[in-house]
Amino acid sequence: MARIVVIGAGMGAMAAAARLAVAGHRVTVYERAATYGGGVGRFERDGFAFDTGPQLLHLPAVYRDLFVKTGKEPLEDRVTLTQVDPASRHVFADGTRVDLPNASRAGTLSALDAALGAGAGERWGDFLVRARETWDRTRRPLLEEPQAADVSAAAREPYPALKAPFLRSRTTTLAQVGARELRDPRLIALLESYVWSYGFDPVGAPASAAVLPYMEQTFGTWYVTGGVRALADAVYERCLARRVEFVFGAEVTGVREKDGRAAGIELAGGEVAEADHVVAGAPVPALYRHHVVGRESRGDRPWDRGRRTGRLTVCLALRGAREAGAVHRTVVHGTGGHPTTTVLRPDDPSARPDGEHEAVTVTATVGLHPEHDWAEIAEEMVTAAGSAVPGLRRRLLWQEVRTPEDTRRETGVAEVPGPALAGDRGSFLPAANASALPGLYFAGGWSHPGGGLAHAGMSGALVAGLIVEGAEFRGSQ
């Protein structure tokens, strides 16, 4: 039985802790905040409740596997999952609207033809074929296996070249994919909204980001009753049931080294916790920035992957009941410098004081520029949300604005991590799970396979496998 210390109580860190405890190790989690969940936060006021981090769950199989492997209990025994259908409504700049069904390719293509005109569905379907080929090429190395020491294969762009003679040159960015293959500005906006939601600018994102809409439209979108925070509650309770110890309000200031490997951690109060292995679940950029760990071996790769984007969230408390037939998620596409805005309206009694009120969350990916007026941008977002919520302004009781600086204060970084993507010389690959220092491992959204609830859960599984089975571990077969 090894002594294992985990830095941070985010979703990836807790997923690793539960798996390691089941394997017989003694696991202690040190979290500088007063609670668990990392970026999975919850804001509550006057009987209203809002998720302040991820709002929806993709690939729930990741957490189903976690609960089965750590207790032979179905995830659905701990939380209630509901498929979101339609998966999303899109309101384009010209006023066109389209509802896309959950995990139905035929339904999606039919909806696009009906809303955008004949041929739109075919172009989107052809794009999805190439996106699936990209998914098949990258799924295992980027999701199911620890990051290889040699990342040259993942550094190459896997998105297939078009067959047309005049388009044989390989596309290298997602913006090129849209311009060359989709052409209709509404289809381009649809494609780009998926990558913007992860903080990627389509102009700089590799063409391999095509896997993001493919993944969502193929495997579906789910809502957790009680919000995603309820999933964090369930993972935390699973850790406690497996005798993982949590120490909150404990700031880790350094990783101790002995004989060339990690040997424990140092706390702000001067205490030392010795360990055989250290799992760092806190944001990797913050760990290096605050000198908790030493210099990263691939220091020529920026931790933000060239991205300077964060999430701006506006929580809206509304009077009046949610109307019949309201859509859970609406994406209002911005133009002329206005952000694309996502409006979330869960039909969840736990999010509102009673049936005569509604809690609405409005989010947008924004550039992290010091000259930004967050209040002004939030006002633009609320105006855009009026396209999704009838009578929003007259129903508004109050609003709470959550800026990227709030994210920085709570998690250590203002950016929101995106998933690992192939191509662009490897610049969109996160930190490897096994660090350059033996005995130190990285879990969570800033480590392989990257950001998002599902990816964070996968990182926990990969770290646990590396510790339990050793460096030869290559993921589940």
N, C-alpha and C positions, 0 to 999 in steps of 0.2 A: 504494500500500500504506500503510494507516494503522497507527499504533501504538495498540494497545488494551490497557488495563490492566483486569483483572478482580479485584474484591475478593471473596475467598472461593472455596472449591472445592466448593460444594454441587452438587447434581444439575442445577439450573437454570443455574447459572453455568458448569459444564462443558459443558452442552449448547450454550450460547451460544458458548463459546470454540471448540469443535470446528467449529461452523458458520462462525464468523468466520474461522478459520484456513483453511478450505477456500476461502473467498471471496478469499483472498490477503492477509489482514491479518497483522501480526505481533502475537501475543497472548501476554501474560504474566499468570499468575494468582498473586496474593499471598494466602496462607492463613495465619492466625495459629496454627492447630493444626499438629500434626506429620503430618497425613494429610488425605486428601480425603474427600468424601462428605457433609459437613455433618451433618444429622440421621440419615443412613443409617450407623449405627454397628454394631459387632459386638463382643460380649463373649465371650471364650474363657477356659476354665479346665479343667484336667484332661481334655482331650480333648473337652469339650462346647463347643458354639458356639451363640450366640443373637443374632438381630437385635435391636438395641435401639431401632430406629426403625420405619419401615414394615416390615410382614411379608409383604404380598401386593401384587401388581401388578394394576391395572385399566387398561384401554385400552392394551395393549402396543403398539398401532399407533403411538403417539407415539414410542416408542424404535425401532421398526422403521423409521419414517421418518428418524429421526436417523442410523441406521447406513447406510441407503441413500444419504442425501443427503451424507454425509461420507466415503463410501468404496465405495459400490455393493456393500455386503456385507450379507447378511441378519443380523438380530439373532440369530437362532437358530444362526448359525455361531459366535457368541461366548458365548452362555449357553443353558442348557437351560430351556425354559418348559414347565410342566405345568399343565393345567387342574385346578382343585381341584373335585372332585366326590364327594360333595355340596359345594356352595359353602359351606354352613354348616349346623350343627345348632343348634337353638334349644331351650333348656330354660327353660320359663316358671315363674313363681312357684308355680303350682298343681301343678307336676310334669309337665305336658304337654310332650311332645317332638315336634319336627318336623324332618325333614331336607329342606332346599331344594336342588334340583338346580342345576347350573351352567348359566346362560343358557338356561333352558327355562321360558317363561311357562306353558305348558300343564302342565308337570310341577309347577311351583310351586303353581298353583291347585289341582291335584289333591291335592298333599300337604297343603295347608292344609285342604281339605275333609275329608280322611281323619283329620287329627289334631285339628282344632278344631270339626268339625261342618259339616253341609251349610250352604252359604251363605257360609262364611268365604272360600272361594276367589273367589266372585263379587264380594264386597265389595272384596277386595284387587285383583281384576282391574279393577273400575271405577275404583279409585284409580289404578292404573297407566295407564289411558287418560288421565286428567287430568294425571298426571305426564309422560306423553309429550307432551302439548300444551304443557306448561311447558318441557320440553326443547327442543321445536321452536322455541319463541319465543325462547329464550335461548342456544341452543347457539353460534351464530355470534358474537354480540357478547360473550359471556362466556368463550368458549374459543378461538375461531379468529381473532379480530381484536384488535389493540391496543385498550386501553380508550379510548373516545372522550373528547374534552375535555368534552363535554356529557353528563353521566351521568344526565340526567333520565329518559330512557327506561328505563334499568336500575333506576332508583329506584322505579318502579311495580311493584306486585305482579302477576306474570304468571299465577299459578295461577288457573285458571278458576273462576267461581262455579258453585255447584250449580244445577241446573235446577228442583228441587222448589220450589214457591211458598213454603213455610215455611222454606226454607233459602237464599233468594236473596241474603242478605247475604254479602258476600265474606269468605272466610277470609283472615286475614292472618298467622297463625302456624301452625307445623306441629302444635302441640298441638291447635289448633282443627280441623285436618284430621282428626286421629285421632279426636277426640271426636265430630265430626259425621258422619264418613263410615265409620269402621271399627267403632266402638262396642265391639266385643269387646276387653277389656283386654289379651288376648294379641296381637291384631293391632296394637293401639296400641303395645304394648311392642316388637313387631317393627319397626314404622315408626320409633320413636324411637331404637332401637339404632343405626340407620344414621347418624343425625346426631350422636348422642353420640360415635361413634367418631371424628368429626372435631372434637370439642370443642365442639359447639353444644348448648346447652340447648334442647330442643323448645319450651319455654314462650316463649322469646324468638326462636327461629329463624324466619325468614319461611316462609310456606307454600311458596315456591319451592324449599325444601330437599327437596321431594318428588323432585327430579331425582336425588338421591343413591341411594336404593334403586332407582329406575328404571335408572340408569346401570349399577349393579352387576348387577342381575338381567337386563339386556338384553345387555350386552357381556361379561359373565363375569369370573371371578376366576382369577388365575394365580399359580403359585409358581415362584420362580427357584431352581433347584438350587444349593446353596451359600449360600442366603439372598439377600436383596436386596443385601447387600454385594457379591455377585458381579456384579450389574448395575452398581454403582458402579465396581468394578474394570474392567469392560469399557468404560465411558464414559471413565474416566481413561486407559486404554490407547489408546483411539481418539484422545483429545486428544494424547497423546505421539506417536502415529503421524503426526498432522497438524502436528507441530512446535510445539505449544503448550508454553510454558515454565512450570514451576511453581516457586514459591519458598515453601517451608514455614517455619513459625516466624517469619512476617513479619506483625506487627500493623500494620494501617493505622490511622492516627490522624486523617487529614484528607484531603479532596479539594481539590486546588489549583484556583483559579479564575484565569482570565486573559481579559481582554477580554470579560467577561460569559459565559464558558462554562467547562466543566470542561477542565482542561489537565494532569491527572495526579493523583498521590496523594503523601501524606506518610507516612513510616513511623516507628515508635516510636523507632528509632535515630537519627532526624534525616535519613535519606536521602530523596531525592525521586525519583520515577519519573514522567517526563513522558509524556504521552499525548495522542492526538487525540480519543479517546473513553474514558470510564470506565464499566465495567459493574459495578454493585454487586450481588453475589450473596449477601452477608451479610444476616442478618435486618434488614429496614428499621427496625423499632422501635429496635433496638440502635444502628443507624447514627446516628439522630437523638439518641437518649438519650446516646450517648457523644460527640456533637458531631463525628462524622466528616463528616457533611454538614450543611448549614444547615437552616433552618426549612422545613417542608413547606408547600406552597401551600394545601392543604386541611386546615389544622391543627385545624379544628373537628371533624374526624372522628377518634375515638380509634383508635390502631393495633391495639389488641386487639379492636376492634369490640364493646366492651362485654363481652367474654368474659374470664373469669378461670379458665380450666381448663387443665390440663396432663395429661401421661400418666404414670401410675405403672406400672412394669413389674417383674415378679418372674420371674427366671430359675430354673428348677427342674431340678436334675440328679437323675435317677431311676435306680435299679437295676432290672433286669428289662426284657425286650424289649417293644416296642410291640405290643399285641395285634392279632390279625388283625381286619380290619374297622374299625379305629380311624378316627375322623373327624379331618381336618386342623384344622378350625376349629369350635369350639363356643362359642356365646354363652349365658352363664348370666345370665338377667335378674334384676336385684336389685329388692328392695322395701324399704320402710321405712327409707330412707336408706342402704341397702347398695348399692354400685356395681354396675352391669351389668359383667360380667367376660367377657373374650374369652380363650379357651384355645386355643393353637396348638400342634399336635403334628405337625410335618412328618415324613414318612417319608423322611429324608435322611441317608444314611450319613455325610456330611461334618459333621453336627451332633452326632454322638455318638462316643464312643471305640470302640465295637464294637456288635455286634448284641444284646448283653445289657444295654444301657443305652438311655435315652431322654432327649432334651432337650425340655423343655416351656416355653413362654413364656406368661405370664399378664399381661394388660394391662387397664387400666381408665382411663377419663377421670375426673379428680377435680378438685374445686374447689381453687383455690390460696389456702387459708386458713392463716394463720400458726399457728393453734392445732391444725392437723391432726397427728395422731400417725401418721406414715407406716408405722411398723412394725405398728401395730394394723390399719390399712386393708389392708396387704399380707397380714396373717394372715386377714382376712375374704376376700380374693381367693383365697388358697390353699384355704380351706375351700370356697368356691364351685367352684373347679376340681375338687374331688373329685367333682362331678356328671358331669364329663367324662372323668376319668382313674381307672379302677378301681384301688383300693388305693393311692392316691397317697401317703397319709401313711406307710405302712409301706415304701414304695419310695423315699422321699426321702433322698437323700444330703446335699445342701446346697442352699441357695438364696441368690440375690443380688438385692437390692432396688435398683431404679434409680428415683430420685424425680425430680419436676420440677426440683429444684435441680441434679441431675446434667445435665439438659437445658440449664439456664441456663448452667452452667459450660462446657459443650461447644459450645453454639451461640450464646449471648448472650442468649437469652430462655427463660423457663420454659414459656410457652405453645406449643402446637403449632398452626401455621396451618391454617385450613380453606379450602376452595375458595370462589371468588367466588359470591355468591348475589344474585339480583335482589330488589327490594322493599325495604321498611323504609327508604325515603328514601335508599337507597344506602349505608346504614351497614355492609353486609356486602360492600362492594367493597374490594379491597386497593389498594395503591399502583399507580398507572399505570406502565407500562414506561418511558415517557419522563418523566423528572422535570421539575420546574420549572426546573432549571438546564440549559440546552442542553449537549449532549455527555455528560450523566450519565444512565444507564439503570439500571433495576432488573430483576433476574431472580431466580427462586427462589420459594419458597412464600409469602413475605410480599408478593409483587408479583402483578399480574394474570397469569394467572387464578386464583392462589391456591395453597393447600397440597395436598399429595398428590403422589405420584411422577409421575403423568401430567401434572398441572397444572404442576409444576415444569419438566418437559421442554418443555411448550408455551411457557412463559415464555421459555425460551432461544431457541426458534424465533422468537418475536415480536421479541425484542430484536435478534437477528441481522438480521431483515428490516428493522427500522427503521434500523439502522446502514448496511446494504448498499444498501437501496433508498430510504431517506429517509423523511421524515414522511408521505409519501403512501401508504406501505405499508399495506395493509389485510388482510394475511393471505393464506394459500393459497386459491386459487380452486377 
